[in-house]
Amino acid sequence: MELKTEGLCNGLKHWSKEWKNKYAENLHKRARTNLYTLTEQTKHLDIKLKKEVKDIDSLGMTMETLEDIRKIQAEIDMKFTPVNEMYNLLENFLPNGLTDKEELDARTMLNNNWDSVIKFAEFKQKELQ
């Protein structure tokens, strides 16, 4: 008795490639969304910190921003790791060309921008004291 499994094997290979591509597409969408969310949050905090303190209201807003940064600092650091892991997974196991230059730059600058916000927040706090 002989079993002809060539068609079955080819079909399974085809479906596994389809699944891999769909998984990569969904992972990329989620990684890109998280990346841009974190980037925007970092930019927003940076802009709020760099506003000049002119009166008591602007001082209050700056102090509120400094408090927000302290509250979310550990949370933000924990969000960076999954985003970087998603992109590493995409880079290691899938063909090149999934990410464009803008996305690659945003990913590269994410940690640097957050570190600069933290350093500026420390500077601003010392300045205000």
C-alpha positions as CSV (number, residue, x, y, z in Angstrom):
1,M,0.0,0.0,0.0
2,E,1.4,3.4,-1.0
3,L,0.2,6.7,0.4
4,K,0.5,9.7,-1.9
5,T,1.1,12.7,0.4
6,E,2.8,15.1,-1.9
7,G,-0.4,17.2,-2.3
8,L,-1.0,17.2,1.5
9,C,2.6,18.3,2.1
10,N,2.4,21.1,-0.4
11,G,-1.0,22.2,0.9
12,L,0.4,22.3,4.5
13,K,3.5,24.3,3.4
14,H,1.2,26.8,1.6
15,W,-1.1,27.2,4.6
16,S,1.9,27.6,7.0
17,K,3.3,30.4,4.7
18,E,0.0,32.1,4.6
19,W,-0.3,31.9,8.4
20,K,3.2,33.1,8.9
21,N,2.6,36.1,6.6
22,K,-0.7,37.0,8.3
23,Y,0.8,36.6,11.8
24,A,3.7,38.9,10.7
25,E,1.3,41.4,9.3
26,N,-0.8,41.5,12.5
27,L,2.4,41.6,14.7
28,H,3.7,44.5,12.6
29,K,0.5,46.5,13.0
30,R,0.5,46.0,16.7
31,A,4.2,46.9,17.0
32,R,3.8,50.0,14.9
33,T,0.8,51.1,16.8
34,N,2.6,50.7,20.2
35,L,5.7,52.4,18.8
36,Y,3.8,55.5,17.6
37,T,1.8,55.6,20.8
38,L,4.9,55.7,22.9
39,T,6.6,58.1,20.6
40,E,3.7,60.5,20.7
41,Q,3.4,60.2,24.5
42,T,7.1,61.0,24.8
43,K,6.9,64.0,22.5
44,H,3.8,65.3,24.3
45,L,5.6,65.2,27.7
46,D,8.7,66.8,26.2
47,I,6.6,69.7,24.8
48,K,4.8,70.2,28.1
49,L,8.1,70.2,30.0
50,K,9.8,72.7,27.6
51,K,7.1,75.4,28.1
52,E,8.4,78.4,29.8
53,V,7.3,79.0,33.4
54,K,5.8,82.5,33.5
55,D,3.2,82.5,36.2
56,I,1.7,80.3,38.9
57,D,-0.5,78.4,36.4
58,S,2.4,77.5,34.1
59,L,4.3,76.4,37.2
60,G,1.4,74.2,38.2
61,M,1.3,72.6,34.8
62,T,5.0,72.0,34.8
63,M,4.8,70.4,38.3
64,E,1.9,68.3,37.1
65,T,3.9,67.1,34.1
66,L,6.9,66.2,36.3
67,E,4.6,64.2,38.6
68,D,3.1,62.4,35.6
69,I,6.5,61.5,34.4
70,R,7.4,60.1,37.8
71,K,4.2,58.0,37.8
72,I,4.6,56.5,34.4
73,Q,8.4,56.1,34.2
74,A,8.4,52.4,35.2
75,E,5.3,51.8,33.1
76,I,6.9,53.3,30.0
77,D,10.1,51.4,30.5
78,M,8.1,48.1,30.6
79,K,6.3,49.1,27.4
80,F,9.5,49.5,25.5
81,T,10.6,45.9,25.9
82,P,7.6,44.3,24.2
83,V,7.8,46.7,21.3
84,N,11.5,46.0,20.8
85,E,10.9,42.3,21.1
86,M,8.2,42.4,18.4
87,Y,10.5,44.2,16.0
88,N,13.3,41.8,16.7
89,L,11.0,38.9,16.0
90,L,10.0,40.5,12.7
91,E,13.6,41.2,11.7
92,N,14.9,37.8,12.6
93,F,12.3,35.5,11.1
94,L,10.7,37.4,8.3
95,P,11.9,38.9,5.0
96,N,13.3,42.4,5.0
97,G,11.2,45.4,3.8
98,L,8.4,45.2,6.4
99,T,9.4,48.4,8.1
100,D,10.0,51.7,6.3
101,K,12.8,54.2,7.2
102,E,10.5,56.4,9.3
103,E,9.4,53.5,11.4
104,L,13.0,52.3,11.8
105,D,14.1,55.8,12.9
106,A,11.3,56.0,15.4
107,R,12.2,52.7,16.8
108,T,15.9,53.7,17.1
109,M,15.1,57.0,18.7
110,L,12.5,55.8,21.1
111,N,14.8,55.0,24.0
112,N,17.0,58.0,23.4
113,N,14.0,60.4,23.3
114,W,12.6,58.9,26.6
115,D,16.1,59.2,28.2
116,S,16.3,62.9,27.2
117,V,12.8,63.6,28.6
118,I,13.9,62.0,31.9
119,K,17.1,64.0,32.0
120,F,15.3,67.2,31.1
121,A,12.7,66.5,33.8
122,E,15.4,66.2,36.4
123,F,17.0,69.4,35.2
124,K,13.7,71.2,35.2
125,Q,12.9,70.0,38.7
126,K,16.3,71.2,40.0
127,E,15.8,74.5,38.2
128,L,12.4,75.0,39.8
129,Q,13.6,74.1,43.3
